[in-house]
Amino acid sequence: MDQRLAIVRIFAGTLVLAVLLVAGRLIEAHAILKESSPAANATVLGPDVSITLKYNVRVDSARSKVQLSHPDESVTDLPLLKQVSPDTLSSKATGLTPGAYKLQWQVLAPDGHITRGVVPFSVKVS
């Protein structure tokens, strides 16, 4: 009887471990912004600003987009540069005037989910 109980406990422990591993992978597959340049709420020197968005997982650059909201509320699509890392998107905004801007991003993660976010920042010109 003790041997059967030990086998049941080993099976149950293995099953719980497998469920935790699968659940952890599913959660990790969603794209979450880890770092940005400019950083959220930062003030940067313009008129040209390099943009880098780094995520916790690889993102599909062909199905991702980055837009820049200007102080006058107009929106510009920013062209994405060639990916140097599968978890990073890069672009460059040029000719910016002083004021408050927002980077609006949308990415497709390996799990098939689209994630969106906003990074507000300000530009000053020296």
N, C-alpha and C positions, 0 to 999 in steps of 0.2 A: 504494500500500500504506500509506503514512504517513497518508493521508487516512482510510482505513478504520480504522486503529488509533486515530486521534483521535476518530472518531465512536463507536467502541466505548468508549473511556475516558469520553467525555461521557455516554453512555447509562448506563454503570456508576455513575458519580458521581451522576447524577440519581436513579438507582434507590436507591442507598445513602441519599441525603438524604431521599427520600420515606419509606423505611422508618424512619429515625430520627425524622422528624416524627410519623408515625403512632404509633410506640411511645411517644414522649414524651406525646402526647395521652392515650393509654390509661392510662399511669401517673398522669398528672395528674388523671384523672377520679375516682380513688378519694378518698373524703373522709378527710382527715387533719386532726386537731385542731391548729390553729396557736397559738391563745391561749385561755385560759379565765380567767374571773373568777368565783369565787376561783381563783387560780393553784394548781397542784398543790403540795401540802404547805404551803400558806399557812395562817396563822391570821388569822381575820377577826372583826370585832365583830358580835355578834348583838343581839337575837334575830332580826332580819330580815336576810336576805342576798339581794342581787341576783345573778342568775346569767347569765353570758354565755359562749357557746361559739362561737368563730369557726373556720371550716374553710378549707381551701385551695381548695375549689370550692363551688358552690351546693349546698344540700341541700334535700330535699323535707320541709318541716315537717309536712305532713299525714301522712307515713309515718315520722316520727321521734319519738323519745320520750326523756325525761329522767326519771330516778328518783333519789330521795335515800335512801341507806342511813343510818339513824340509829345513834347509839352503842349502842342496845339491840338492834341488828340488824334492826329493823323497816324496811320499805321503803315510801316514799310516791311515787306518781306526781306529778310536777310539771307543772302546766298550762303549755303554751308560749304566750308572748305573740305578738302579731302580728309577723311578721318585718319588721324595718326594713331588712335587707340580705339578699340571697338566700344568703349564705354564713354567716349568723349565726343562732343560736337563743338566745332569752332566756326567763327565768322568774324567779320570786321564791319563796324559801323563807321562811316566817314562823314565829315562835314557837319558834325553835331554842334549845335549852339548851346549856350548855358541853359540849364533847366532840368526838370524832372522827367525821367524816361522810365519805361518798363520793358523788360525783355519778356515776351510771352513765348513759351516753348511747348511743343507737343512732340512726344516720342512714342515709338512702338517698341515694346519690350519683347523678349523671347517667348513670354507666355501668351502673346497675342493681345495684351491689353494696351490701350493707349493711355498715356499719362500726360497731364497738362500742369503747367505752373507759371508763376510770374515772379520775376526778379526786379524789384524797383531799384533805381539808382539815379544819381544826379551827375550832371556834367558841369564842370567849370572850365573856362578857357584862360590860360595864363597870359 
